[in-house]
Amino acid sequence: MTSRIANVVPHDDHVVTAKEALEGLFLRLEMEAEVRLVAAALRAGWTADEALDAIDQLRADDTQH
């Protein structure tokens, strides 16, 4: 399966900050990662709730480091 990364808004397209330019792509990638993680957990026999709880814990651990 081939995956394409969406374009980032160019600097000269009335974008105020790099954060603003990257925000849409960041949110799409974050959502795609979560969907893939939940799908992998389901295939391994975990429930969606267990997968989402684990993802939340991983995010919390990541923000503490």
C-alpha positions in Angstrom: 0.0 0.0 0.0 1.4 3.4 -1.0 0.8 6.3 1.3 1.0 9.9 0.2 1.7 12.8 2.6 -0.4 15.8 1.9 1.2 19.0 1.0 2.1 21.6 3.6 0.8 25.1 2.9 3.6 27.1 1.4 5.2 30.0 3.3 3.8 32.6 0.8 0.2 31.4 0.9 -1.0 34.0 3.6 0.0 31.6 6.4 1.1 33.4 9.6 3.2 30.7 11.2 4.8 27.3 10.4 2.5 25.8 13.1 -0.5 27.0 11.1 0.9 25.6 7.9 1.6 22.2 9.5 -1.5 21.9 11.7 -3.8 20.2 9.1 -1.2 17.6 8.2 -0.4 17.0 11.8 -4.0 16.3 12.7 -4.5 14.0 9.7 -1.3 12.0 10.6 -2.4 11.8 14.2 -5.8 10.5 13.3 -4.3 8.0 10.8 -1.8 6.8 13.4 -4.7 6.3 16.0 -6.8 4.4 13.4 -3.8 2.1 12.6 -3.0 1.5 16.3 -6.6 0.6 17.1 -6.8 -1.7 14.1 -3.6 -3.5 15.1 -4.9 -3.9 18.6 -8.2 -5.3 17.4 -6.4 -7.8 15.2 -4.3 -8.9 18.2 -7.5 -9.5 20.2 -7.7 -6.4 22.3 -10.9 -4.3 22.5 -11.2 -0.8 21.0 -11.6 0.6 24.5 -8.5 -1.1 25.7 -6.6 0.2 22.6 -7.8 3.8 23.1 -6.9 3.6 26.8 -3.4 2.5 25.9 -3.1 5.2 23.3 -4.1 7.8 25.9 -1.6 6.4 28.4 1.2 6.5 25.8 0.3 10.2 24.9 0.4 11.1 28.6 3.8 9.3 29.0 5.1 11.2 26.0 4.1 14.6 27.3 5.8 13.9 30.6 9.2 13.3 28.9 
